[in-house]
Amino acid sequence: MHIGVAYADRFKQVWLKLDVPDGCSVREAIEHSGLLEQFPEIDLAQQKVGIFGKLTKLTAKLSDGERVEIYRNITADPETVERRDMPDDDD
């Protein structure tokens, strides 16, 4: 079956299209993708994963056409980061 696996660090975004066996789990797809070797900072024991933006477990079985996403931890608290001033349309 055809699936995608996506990950982005601060500098690079990767979206790979893969052929995996039917009944493949999220973890198996990530391992098959090679992203764990390409991005050694990925820690599946700590980071969350999802399918099309919805959180899921590593043991979830995939269906044809789905996109697995590996989420990074938030490095800045949006509650404490100052907002950038956006120019008004009137300026």
MDTraj code that builds the backbone (N, CA, C; nanometers):
import mdtraj as md
import numpy as np

residues = "MET HIS ILE GLY VAL ALA TYR ALA ASP ARG PHE LYS GLN VAL TRP LEU LYS LEU ASP VAL PRO ASP GLY CYS SER VAL ARG GLU ALA ILE GLU HIS SER GLY LEU LEU GLU GLN PHE PRO GLU ILE ASP LEU ALA GLN GLN LYS VAL GLY ILE PHE GLY LYS LEU THR LYS LEU THR ALA LYS LEU SER ASP GLY GLU ARG VAL GLU ILE TYR ARG ASN ILE THR ALA ASP PRO GLU THR VAL GLU ARG ARG ASP MET PRO ASP ASP ASP ASP".split()
xyz = np.array([
    [0.0845, -0.1173, 0.0000],
    [0.0000, 0.0000, 0.0000],
    [0.0889, 0.1234, 0.0000],
    [0.0352, 0.2334, -0.0462],
    [0.1086, 0.3589, -0.0583],
    [0.0723, 0.4494, 0.0590],
    [0.1768, 0.4992, 0.1283],
    [0.1563, 0.5923, 0.2398],
    [0.2611, 0.7020, 0.2314],
    [0.2487, 0.8019, 0.3165],
    [0.3493, 0.9066, 0.3281],
    [0.3943, 0.9164, 0.4724],
    [0.5185, 0.9621, 0.4913],
    [0.5710, 0.9883, 0.6248],
    [0.6335, 1.1270, 0.6211],
    [0.5945, 1.2125, 0.7163],
    [0.6411, 1.3514, 0.7168],
    [0.7066, 1.3858, 0.8497],
    [0.8141, 1.4664, 0.8405],
    [0.8820, 1.5193, 0.9583],
    [0.9487, 1.6492, 0.9186],
    [0.9553, 1.7425, 1.0120],
    [1.0248, 1.8694, 0.9874],
    [1.1024, 1.9072, 1.1121],
    [1.2300, 1.9427, 1.0916],
    [1.3038, 2.0026, 1.2015],
    [1.3093, 2.1524, 1.1752],
    [1.3930, 2.2244, 1.2460],
    [1.3953, 2.3704, 1.2288],
    [1.4451, 2.4123, 1.0915],
    [1.5177, 2.3254, 1.0234],
    [1.5833, 2.3645, 0.8993],
    [1.5318, 2.2933, 0.7748],
    [1.4681, 2.1791, 0.7911],
    [1.4352, 2.0966, 0.6746],
    [1.3012, 2.0265, 0.6954],
    [1.2237, 2.0181, 0.5884],
    [1.0981, 1.9447, 0.5901],
    [1.1110, 1.8262, 0.4946],
    [1.0647, 1.7101, 0.5403],
    [1.0730, 1.5900, 0.4578],
    [0.9359, 1.5247, 0.4528],
    [0.8938, 1.4921, 0.3313],
    [0.7713, 1.4137, 0.3135],
    [0.8046, 1.3049, 0.2136],
    [0.8082, 1.1816, 0.2639],
    [0.8445, 1.0676, 0.1810],
    [0.7209, 0.9872, 0.1450],
    [0.7157, 0.9426, 0.0214],
    [0.6090, 0.8517, -0.0219],
    [0.6693, 0.7124, -0.0259],
    [0.6003, 0.6183, 0.0384],
    [0.6542, 0.4831, 0.0526],
    [0.5522, 0.3772, 0.0133],
    [0.6031, 0.2629, -0.0243],
    [0.5223, 0.1421, -0.0380],
    [0.5543, 0.0555, 0.0827],
    [0.4520, 0.0206, 0.1587],
    [0.4697, -0.0635, 0.2780],
    [0.3715, -0.1799, 0.2696],
    [0.3995, -0.2864, 0.3440],
    [0.3081, -0.4022, 0.3423],
    [0.1717, -0.3671, 0.4022],
    [0.0682, -0.4315, 0.3569],
    [-0.0651, -0.4154, 0.4163],
    [-0.0566, -0.4493, 0.5647],
    [-0.1307, -0.3754, 0.6462],
    [-0.1318, -0.3994, 0.7897],
    [-0.0143, -0.3382, 0.8639],
    [0.0622, -0.2563, 0.7949],
    [0.1788, -0.1913, 0.8540],
    [0.1347, -0.0961, 0.9658],
    [0.2123, -0.0910, 1.0744],
    [0.1822, 0.0020, 1.1835],
    [0.2529, 0.1348, 1.1599],
    [0.2135, 0.2349, 1.2361],
    [0.2781, 0.3665, 1.2287],
    [0.4271, 0.3513, 1.2574],
    [0.4625, 0.2793, 1.3634],
    [0.6042, 0.2597, 1.3980],
    [0.6801, 0.1922, 1.2831],
    [0.6230, 0.0875, 1.2255],
    [0.6888, 0.0159, 1.1168],
    [0.7098, 0.1066, 0.9964],
    [0.6124, 0.1917, 0.9671],
    [0.6255, 0.2840, 0.8541],
    [0.7380, 0.3839, 0.8786],
    [0.7451, 0.4370, 1.0016],
    [0.8515, 0.5323, 1.0346],
    [0.9874, 0.4640, 1.0233],
    [0.9989, 0.3443, 1.0765],
    [1.1256, 0.2706, 1.0681],
    [1.1624, 0.2418, 0.9226],
    [1.0643, 0.2046, 0.8422],
    [1.0863, 0.1745, 0.6997],
    [1.1287, 0.2998, 0.6222],
    [1.0856, 0.4172, 0.6670],
    [1.1126, 0.5419, 0.5951],
    [1.2586, 0.5840, 0.5978],
    [1.3333, 0.5406, 0.6997],
    [1.4727, 0.5836, 0.7135],
    [1.4881, 0.7168, 0.7855],
    [1.3778, 0.7765, 0.8283],
    [1.3860, 0.9065, 0.8959],
    [1.4582, 0.8990, 1.0299],
    [1.4527, 0.7839, 1.0971],
    [1.5209, 0.7713, 1.2259],
    [1.6726, 0.7794, 1.2087],
    [1.7228, 0.7338, 1.0959],
    [1.8656, 0.7457, 1.0668],
    [1.9000, 0.8871, 1.0186],
    [1.8113, 0.9457, 0.9399],
    [1.8351, 1.0792, 0.8848],
    [1.8250, 1.1876, 0.9925],
    [1.7377, 1.1666, 1.0913],
    [1.7168, 1.2625, 1.1992],
    [1.7321, 1.1890, 1.3330],
    [1.8565, 1.1695, 1.3801],
    [1.8776, 1.0920, 1.5024],
    [1.8148, 1.1543, 1.6270],
    [1.7748, 1.2794, 1.6194],
    [1.7096, 1.3438, 1.7335],
    [1.5657, 1.2971, 1.7551],
    [1.5081, 1.2277, 1.6576],
    [1.3721, 1.1759, 1.6742],
    [1.3732, 1.0693, 1.7833],
    [1.2858, 1.0861, 1.8815],
    [1.2722, 0.9909, 1.9917],
    [1.1255, 0.9497, 1.9985],
    [1.0945, 0.8352, 1.9412],
    [0.9553, 0.7917, 1.9348],
    [0.8968, 0.7612, 2.0722],
    [0.9819, 0.7432, 2.1721],
    [0.9323, 0.7222, 2.3086],
    [0.8815, 0.8533, 2.3694],
    [0.9271, 0.9664, 2.3158],
    [0.8898, 1.0970, 2.3694],
    [0.7994, 1.1782, 2.2764],
    [0.8243, 1.1700, 2.1463],
    [0.7517, 1.2527, 2.0508],
    [0.6182, 1.1905, 2.0125],
    [0.5231, 1.2782, 1.9843],
    [0.3911, 1.2321, 1.9426],
    [0.3894, 1.2104, 1.7922],
    [0.2982, 1.1258, 1.7496],
    [0.2809, 1.0976, 1.6073],
    [0.1330, 1.1101, 1.5738],
    [0.1057, 1.1290, 1.4454],
    [-0.0327, 1.1401, 1.4035],
    [-0.0509, 1.0934, 1.2612],
    [-0.1771, 1.0852, 1.2222],
    [-0.2151, 1.0545, 1.0849],
    [-0.3046, 1.1680, 1.0391],
    [-0.2595, 1.2399, 0.9373],
    [-0.3334, 1.3561, 0.8854],
    [-0.3725, 1.4539, 0.9960],
    [-0.2771, 1.4846, 1.0871],
    [-0.3000, 1.5862, 1.1888],
    [-0.3761, 1.5406, 1.3111],
    [-0.4092, 1.4136, 1.3200],
    [-0.4816, 1.3610, 1.4351],
    [-0.3895, 1.2660, 1.5110],
    [-0.3691, 1.2928, 1.6410],
    [-0.2792, 1.2101, 1.7209],
    [-0.3216, 1.0631, 1.7161],
    [-0.2210, 0.9765, 1.7134],
    [-0.2462, 0.8331, 1.7105],
    [-0.1344, 0.7607, 1.7840],
    [-0.1483, 0.6316, 1.8015],
    [-0.0471, 0.5490, 1.8674],
    [0.0464, 0.4888, 1.7637],
    [0.1661, 0.4551, 1.8078],
    [0.2635, 0.3911, 1.7195],
    [0.2162, 0.2554, 1.6708],
    [0.1255, 0.1935, 1.7439],
    [0.0753, 0.0603, 1.7073],
    [-0.0432, 0.0646, 1.6106],
    [-0.0935, 0.1851, 1.5810],
    [-0.2087, 0.1977, 1.4914],
    [-0.1741, 0.1426, 1.3534],
    [-0.2680, 0.0705, 1.2960],
    [-0.2500, 0.0148, 1.1617],
    [-0.2873, 0.1206, 1.0580],
    [-0.2114, 0.1241, 0.9513],
    [-0.2315, 0.2238, 0.8463],
    [-0.3203, 0.1704, 0.7342],
    [-0.3832, 0.2638, 0.6665],
    [-0.4605, 0.2333, 0.5466],
    [-0.3934, 0.3001, 0.4273],
    [-0.4219, 0.2500, 0.3106],
    [-0.3650, 0.3044, 0.1878],
    [-0.3927, 0.4542, 0.1779],
    [-0.2894, 0.5306, 0.1427],
    [-0.3042, 0.6735, 0.1190],
    [-0.2858, 0.7620, 0.2412],
    [-0.2674, 0.7042, 0.3586],
    [-0.2546, 0.7870, 0.4786],
    [-0.1150, 0.8488, 0.4894],
    [-0.1072, 0.9604, 0.5652],
    [0.0194, 1.0292, 0.5878],
    [0.0502, 1.0257, 0.7373],
    [0.1615, 0.9639, 0.7726],
    [0.2106, 0.9598, 0.9099],
    [0.2915, 1.0867, 0.9340],
    [0.2696, 1.1487, 1.0486],
    [0.3416, 1.2708, 1.0834],
    [0.4103, 1.2513, 1.2180],
    [0.5359, 1.2913, 1.2257],
    [0.6119, 1.2879, 1.3505],
    [0.6204, 1.4318, 1.3992],
    [0.5721, 1.4577, 1.5197],
    [0.5658, 1.5938, 1.5718],
    [0.6842, 1.6236, 1.6612],
    [0.7414, 1.7434, 1.6448],
    [0.8499, 1.7894, 1.7316],
    [0.7903, 1.8489, 1.8581],
    [0.8715, 1.8497, 1.9631],
    [0.8303, 1.9175, 2.0850],
    [0.8318, 2.0677, 2.0618],
    [0.7418, 2.1388, 2.1263],
    [0.7391, 2.2841, 2.1166],
    [0.8600, 2.3379, 2.1911],
    [0.9357, 2.4263, 2.1257],
    [1.0561, 2.4806, 2.1886],
    [1.0319, 2.6162, 2.2523],
    [0.9222, 2.6801, 2.2197],
    [0.8887, 2.8095, 2.2792],
    [0.7429, 2.8061, 2.3224],
    [0.7170, 2.8587, 2.4396],
    [0.5808, 2.8621, 2.4912],
    [0.5062, 2.9773, 2.4254],
    [0.4032, 2.9490, 2.3446],
    [0.3317, 3.0564, 2.2756],
    [0.2652, 3.1550, 2.3712],
    [0.2446, 3.1144, 2.4957],
    [0.1840, 3.2047, 2.5939],
    [0.2817, 3.3131, 2.6400],
    [0.4124, 3.2836, 2.6323],
    [0.5108, 3.3779, 2.6839],
    [0.5903, 3.4493, 2.5754],
    [0.5832, 3.4029, 2.4537],
    [0.6565, 3.4660, 2.3447],
    [0.5842, 3.5937, 2.3037],
    [0.6611, 3.7023, 2.2899],
    [0.5992, 3.8274, 2.2473],
    [0.5496, 3.8147, 2.1045],
    [0.4354, 3.8747, 2.0805],
    [0.3795, 3.8726, 1.9452],
    [0.4560, 3.9705, 1.8574],
    [0.4742, 3.9321, 1.7331],
    [0.5350, 4.0235, 1.6366],
    [0.4320, 4.1277, 1.5985],
    [0.4771, 4.2513, 1.5855],
    [0.3853, 4.3566, 1.5407],
    [0.3611, 4.3387, 1.3922],
    [0.2356, 4.3292, 1.3580],
    [0.1953, 4.3158, 1.2191],
    [0.1517, 4.4530, 1.1698],
    [0.1955, 4.4928, 1.0514],
    [0.1538, 4.6240, 1.0000],
    [0.0033, 4.6252, 0.9722],
    [-0.0554, 4.7390, 0.9981],
    [-0.1966, 4.7559, 0.9666],
    [-0.2136, 4.7720, 0.8167],
    [-0.3311, 4.7357, 0.7691],
    [-0.3602, 4.7528, 0.6261],
    [-0.3620, 4.8996, 0.5880],
    [-0.3821, 4.9871, 0.6880],
    [-0.3928, 5.1300, 0.6604],
    [-0.2554, 5.1941, 0.6416],
    [-0.1488, 5.1243, 0.6804],
    [-0.0145, 5.1841, 0.6700],
    [0.0367, 5.1838, 0.5294],
])
top = md.Topology()
chain = top.add_chain()
for i, resn in enumerate(residues, 1):
    res = top.add_residue(resn, chain, resSeq=i)
    for name in ("N", "CA", "C"):
        top.add_atom(name, md.element.get_by_symbol(name[0]), res)
traj = md.Trajectory(xyz[None], top)
